[in-house]
């Protein structure tokens, strides 16, 4: 472990892991490990996946899928907002041009 990290112990699916972690990221690491543990327990409880390795892969795939869905939704929202802003800007430009013509 480097000087900037500290050992953090996490429990995932009844196993203990010691992970080197920067002090300011310990809370995030613990939250992440709890989420992973929860996902793995849900998969194991479903009974369709056997073996810790397979459960871990399925949990990772599920979490990656959720992350990509959220990123896609965010991207769609940003694109929609940008289109609306461009339309508003065009309307403002038209209104300003009309106002300038009236002043002449």
ZAFI-871587 format. One record per atom (N, C-alpha, C): residue number from 1; residue in one letter; atom name; x negated, y negated, z. Coordinates in steps of 0.02 Angstrom, whole numbers. Atoms other than C-alpha are relative to their C-alpha. Example, Ala and Ser with C-alpha at 12.3 -4.5 7.8 and 13.67 -1.06 7.14 Angstrom:
2
(1 'A' 'N' (-45 59 0))
(1 'A' 'CA' (-615 225 390))
(1 'A' 'C' (-45 -60 0))
(2 'S' 'N' (42 59 -3))
(2 'S' 'CA' (-684 53 357))
(2 'S' 'C' (39 -55 37))
END
This chain:
104
(1 'X' 'N' (-42 59 0))
(1 'X' 'CA' (0 0 0))
(1 'X' 'C' (-44 -62 0))
(2 'X' 'N' (39 62 2))
(2 'X' 'CA' (-60 -174 -37))
(2 'X' 'C' (14 -41 63))
(3 'X' 'N' (-8 43 -59))
(3 'X' 'CA' (-76 -311 92))
(3 'X' 'C' (67 -36 0))
(4 'X' 'N' (-62 38 6))
(4 'X' 'CA' (84 -394 28))
(4 'X' 'C' (62 42 10))
(5 'X' 'N' (-58 -43 -7))
(5 'X' 'CA' (196 -244 58))
(5 'X' 'C' (2 32 68))
(6 'X' 'N' (-8 -38 -62))
(6 'X' 'CA' (265 -150 204))
(6 'X' 'C' (38 63 -16))
(7 'X' 'N' (-36 -62 13))
(7 'X' 'CA' (328 28 214))
(7 'X' 'C' (72 -5 24))
(8 'X' 'N' (-71 1 -17))
(8 'X' 'CA' (517 39 212))
(8 'X' 'C' (25 71 -9))
(9 'X' 'N' (-28 -67 3))
(9 'X' 'CA' (605 202 249))
(9 'X' 'C' (73 -4 -21))
(10 'X' 'N' (-70 -3 23))
(10 'X' 'CA' (765 238 153))
(10 'X' 'C' (22 73 1))
(11 'X' 'N' (-28 -67 0))
(11 'X' 'CA' (880 388 161))
(11 'X' 'C' (48 6 -59))
(12 'X' 'N' (-42 -11 59))
(12 'X' 'CA' (956 453 0))
(12 'X' 'C' (16 74 -3))
(13 'X' 'N' (-25 -68 4))
(13 'X' 'CA' (1059 611 -4))
(13 'X' 'C' (-37 46 48))
(14 'X' 'N' (29 -39 -54))
(14 'X' 'CA' (992 676 161))
(14 'X' 'C' (-76 9 -4))
(15 'X' 'N' (73 -2 2))
(15 'X' 'CA' (810 647 114))
(15 'X' 'C' (-27 -69 17))
(16 'X' 'N' (32 63 -21))
(16 'X' 'CA' (693 516 183))
(16 'X' 'C' (-56 -17 -48))
(17 'X' 'N' (52 24 45))
(17 'X' 'CA' (583 411 69))
(17 'X' 'C' (-32 -62 30))
(18 'X' 'N' (36 60 -21))
(18 'X' 'CA' (449 286 118))
(18 'X' 'C' (-22 -37 -63))
(19 'X' 'N' (12 39 61))
(19 'X' 'CA' (434 147 -10))
(19 'X' 'C' (-36 -64 19))
(20 'X' 'N' (36 63 -10))
(20 'X' 'CA' (309 4 -18))
(20 'X' 'C' (44 -56 -29))
(21 'X' 'N' (-46 53 20))
(21 'X' 'CA' (407 -157 -27))
(21 'X' 'C' (-25 -68 26))
(22 'X' 'N' (16 67 -25))
(22 'X' 'CA' (370 -344 -18))
(22 'X' 'C' (50 -19 55))
(23 'X' 'N' (-44 16 -56))
(23 'X' 'CA' (442 -413 145))
(23 'X' 'C' (64 -36 -20))
(24 'X' 'N' (-59 39 19))
(24 'X' 'CA' (561 -532 56))
(24 'X' 'C' (50 41 -42))
(25 'X' 'N' (-45 -41 40))
(25 'X' 'CA' (639 -388 -43))
(25 'X' 'C' (27 60 39))
(26 'X' 'N' (-21 -57 -40))
(26 'X' 'CA' (672 -267 100))
(26 'X' 'C' (76 7 2))
(27 'X' 'N' (-73 -2 -3))
(27 'X' 'CA' (856 -312 116))
(27 'X' 'C' (30 25 -65))
(28 'X' 'N' (-24 -22 66))
(28 'X' 'CA' (883 -288 -70))
(28 'X' 'C' (-14 74 -11))
(29 'X' 'N' (18 -70 7))
(29 'X' 'CA' (792 -121 -67))
(29 'X' 'C' (48 43 41))
(30 'X' 'N' (-46 -38 -42))
(30 'X' 'CA' (900 -60 77))
(30 'X' 'C' (70 2 -29))
(31 'X' 'N' (-66 2 32))
(31 'X' 'CA' (1059 -115 -11))
(31 'X' 'C' (2 45 -61))
(32 'X' 'N' (4 -42 60))
(32 'X' 'CA' (1003 -30 -171))
(32 'X' 'C' (0 74 18))
(33 'X' 'N' (3 -71 -20))
(33 'X' 'CA' (963 132 -80))
(33 'X' 'C' (68 23 26))
(34 'X' 'N' (-67 -19 -24))
(34 'X' 'CA' (1134 131 5))
(34 'X' 'C' (47 11 -59))
(35 'X' 'N' (-43 -8 59))
(35 'X' 'CA' (1220 107 -163))
(35 'X' 'C' (-17 65 -36))
(36 'X' 'N' (21 -62 33))
(36 'X' 'CA' (1119 248 -242))
(36 'X' 'C' (23 60 40))
(37 'X' 'N' (-22 -55 -43))
(37 'X' 'CA' (1155 362 -94))
(37 'X' 'C' (75 11 -7))
(38 'X' 'N' (-73 -5 7))
(38 'X' 'CA' (1341 324 -108))
(38 'X' 'C' (19 32 -67))
(39 'X' 'N' (-14 -27 66))
(39 'X' 'CA' (1343 360 -296))
(39 'X' 'C' (-17 74 -3))
(40 'X' 'N' (21 -70 2))
(40 'X' 'CA' (1247 522 -274))
(40 'X' 'C' (46 44 42))
(41 'X' 'N' (-47 -38 -42))
(41 'X' 'CA' (1363 579 -134))
(41 'X' 'C' (67 9 -36))
(42 'X' 'N' (-62 -5 38))
(42 'X' 'CA' (1515 542 -244))
(42 'X' 'C' (-6 54 -54))
(43 'X' 'N' (11 -49 53))
(43 'X' 'CA' (1442 646 -385))
(43 'X' 'C' (-4 71 30))
(44 'X' 'N' (6 -66 -33))
(44 'X' 'CA' (1395 789 -267))
(44 'X' 'C' (68 24 25))
(45 'X' 'N' (-66 -19 -26))
(45 'X' 'CA' (1569 786 -189))
(45 'X' 'C' (47 22 -57))
(46 'X' 'N' (-41 -21 57))
(46 'X' 'CA' (1645 803 -363))
(46 'X' 'C' (-10 73 -17))
(47 'X' 'N' (12 -71 9))
(47 'X' 'CA' (1566 975 -371))
(47 'X' 'C' (-18 22 -70))
(48 'X' 'N' (13 -20 69))
(48 'X' 'CA' (1534 972 -558))
(48 'X' 'C' (-75 0 -17))
(49 'X' 'N' (72 4 13))
(49 'X' 'CA' (1348 932 -548))
(49 'X' 'C' (-37 32 59))
(50 'X' 'N' (37 -37 -52))
(50 'X' 'CA' (1230 1047 -454))
(50 'X' 'C' (-74 -17 -7))
(51 'X' 'N' (71 13 -2))
(51 'X' 'CA' (1053 1005 -403))
(51 'X' 'C' (-14 -74 9))
(52 'X' 'N' (16 70 -17))
(52 'X' 'CA' (978 847 -332))
(52 'X' 'C' (-25 -39 -60))
(53 'X' 'N' (26 35 59))
(53 'X' 'CA' (885 804 -491))
(53 'X' 'C' (56 -19 -48))
(54 'X' 'N' (-56 14 46))
(54 'X' 'CA' (1042 816 -597))
(54 'X' 'C' (46 -53 29))
(55 'X' 'N' (-43 50 -33))
(55 'X' 'CA' (1142 717 -470))
(55 'X' 'C' (-33 -69 -5))
(56 'X' 'N' (36 63 5))
(56 'X' 'CA' (1007 582 -471))
(56 'X' 'C' (5 -29 -70))
(57 'X' 'N' (-4 23 69))
(57 'X' 'CA' (1008 573 -661))
(57 'X' 'C' (71 -25 -15))
(58 'X' 'N' (-69 22 13))
(58 'X' 'CA' (1199 562 -667))
(58 'X' 'C' (14 -67 36))
(59 'X' 'N' (-9 62 -37))
(59 'X' 'CA' (1197 425 -533))
(59 'X' 'C' (-35 -57 -37))
(60 'X' 'N' (37 52 38))
(60 'X' 'CA' (1064 329 -631))
(60 'X' 'C' (37 -19 -63))
(61 'X' 'N' (-38 14 61))
(61 'X' 'CA' (1165 345 -791))
(61 'X' 'C' (63 -41 16))
(62 'X' 'N' (-61 38 -19))
(62 'X' 'CA' (1324 285 -704))
(62 'X' 'C' (-16 -72 18))
(63 'X' 'N' (19 68 -20))
(63 'X' 'CA' (1235 136 -627))
(63 'X' 'C' (-23 -41 -61))
(64 'X' 'N' (23 35 61))
(64 'X' 'CA' (1151 92 -793))
(64 'X' 'C' (60 -19 -43))
(65 'X' 'N' (-60 15 39))
(65 'X' 'CA' (1320 102 -881))
(65 'X' 'C' (38 -59 30))
(66 'X' 'N' (-34 56 -33))
(66 'X' 'CA' (1400 -14 -752))
(66 'X' 'C' (-38 -65 -12))
(67 'X' 'N' (41 60 11))
(67 'X' 'CA' (1255 -137 -770))
(67 'X' 'C' (9 -26 -71))
(68 'X' 'N' (-7 21 70))
(68 'X' 'CA' (1268 -139 -960))
(68 'X' 'C' (70 -28 -13))
(69 'X' 'N' (-68 27 7))
(69 'X' 'CA' (1457 -164 -950))
(69 'X' 'C' (5 -71 27))
(70 'X' 'N' (-1 67 -30))
(70 'X' 'CA' (1432 -313 -835))
(70 'X' 'C' (-38 -50 -42))
(71 'X' 'N' (39 45 43))
(71 'X' 'CA' (1298 -387 -947))
(71 'X' 'C' (38 -17 -64))
(72 'X' 'N' (-38 11 61))
(72 'X' 'CA' (1409 -365 -1099))
(72 'X' 'C' (58 -49 13))
(73 'X' 'N' (-55 45 -18))
(73 'X' 'CA' (1556 -449 -1012))
(73 'X' 'C' (-25 -71 11))
(74 'X' 'N' (29 66 -12))
(74 'X' 'CA' (1445 -593 -957))
(74 'X' 'C' (-19 -32 -66))
(75 'X' 'N' (20 26 65))
(75 'X' 'CA' (1377 -612 -1133))
(75 'X' 'C' (62 -24 -39))
(76 'X' 'N' (-62 19 34))
(76 'X' 'CA' (1555 -616 -1204))
(76 'X' 'C' (28 -65 29))
(77 'X' 'N' (-25 60 -32))
(77 'X' 'CA' (1605 -748 -1077))
(77 'X' 'C' (-41 -60 -20))
(78 'X' 'N' (44 55 20))
(78 'X' 'CA' (1454 -856 -1118))
(78 'X' 'C' (12 -19 -72))
(79 'X' 'N' (-13 15 71))
(79 'X' 'CA' (1486 -840 -1305))
(79 'X' 'C' (66 -37 -8))
(80 'X' 'N' (-65 33 3))
(80 'X' 'CA' (1668 -889 -1281))
(80 'X' 'C' (-4 -72 25))
(81 'X' 'N' (8 67 -27))
(81 'X' 'CA' (1620 -1038 -1174))
(81 'X' 'C' (-38 -45 -49))
(82 'X' 'N' (38 38 50))
(82 'X' 'CA' (1492 -1094 -1304))
(82 'X' 'C' (43 -21 -59))
(83 'X' 'N' (-44 16 56))
(83 'X' 'CA' (1621 -1086 -1443))
(83 'X' 'C' (49 -56 19))
(84 'X' 'N' (-47 51 -24))
(84 'X' 'CA' (1744 -1188 -1340))
(84 'X' 'C' (-36 -67 7))
(85 'X' 'N' (38 62 -8))
(85 'X' 'CA' (1609 -1317 -1300))
(85 'X' 'C' (-15 -32 -68))
(86 'X' 'N' (13 26 67))
(86 'X' 'CA' (1565 -1334 -1485))
(86 'X' 'C' (64 -32 -30))
(87 'X' 'N' (-64 28 25))
(87 'X' 'CA' (1749 -1362 -1528))
(87 'X' 'C' (15 -66 34))
(88 'X' 'N' (-12 62 -37))
(88 'X' 'CA' (1765 -1493 -1392))
(88 'X' 'C' (-47 -55 -25))
(89 'X' 'N' (49 48 25))
(89 'X' 'CA' (1605 -1578 -1452))
(89 'X' 'C' (21 -26 -68))
(90 'X' 'N' (-23 22 67))
(90 'X' 'CA' (1673 -1582 -1630))
(90 'X' 'C' (59 -49 6))
(91 'X' 'N' (-57 44 -10))
(91 'X' 'CA' (1835 -1661 -1569))
(91 'X' 'C' (-22 -68 28))
(92 'X' 'N' (27 63 -27))
(92 'X' 'CA' (1737 -1791 -1469))
(92 'X' 'C' (-33 -40 -55))
(93 'X' 'N' (34 35 55))
(93 'X' 'CA' (1631 -1832 -1622))
(93 'X' 'C' (51 -32 -47))
(94 'X' 'N' (-53 28 44))
(94 'X' 'CA' (1788 -1855 -1729))
(94 'X' 'C' (32 -61 33))
(95 'X' 'N' (-32 56 -35))
(95 'X' 'CA' (1868 -1966 -1597))
(95 'X' 'C' (-46 -61 2))
(96 'X' 'N' (48 56 -1))
(96 'X' 'CA' (1710 -2072 -1582))
(96 'X' 'C' (-7 -32 -68))
(97 'X' 'N' (5 27 67))
(97 'X' 'CA' (1696 -2090 -1769))
(97 'X' 'C' (62 -42 -18))
(98 'X' 'N' (-62 37 13))
(98 'X' 'CA' (1878 -2145 -1779))
(98 'X' 'C' (0 -66 39))
(99 'X' 'N' (3 61 -41))
(99 'X' 'CA' (1851 -2270 -1638))
(99 'X' 'C' (-49 -49 -30))
(100 'X' 'N' (49 44 32))
(100 'X' 'CA' (1697 -2339 -1725))
(100 'X' 'C' (28 -32 -63))
(101 'X' 'N' (-30 27 60))
(101 'X' 'CA' (1794 -2362 -1887))
(101 'X' 'C' (51 -53 17))
(102 'X' 'N' (-49 50 -20))
(102 'X' 'CA' (1930 -2457 -1795))
(102 'X' 'C' (-34 -65 22))
(103 'X' 'N' (37 58 -22))
(103 'X' 'CA' (1799 -2574 -1721))
(103 'X' 'C' (-26 -41 -58))
(104 'X' 'N' (28 35 58))
(104 'X' 'CA' (1735 -2618 -1894))
(104 'X' 'C' (55 -42 -28))
END
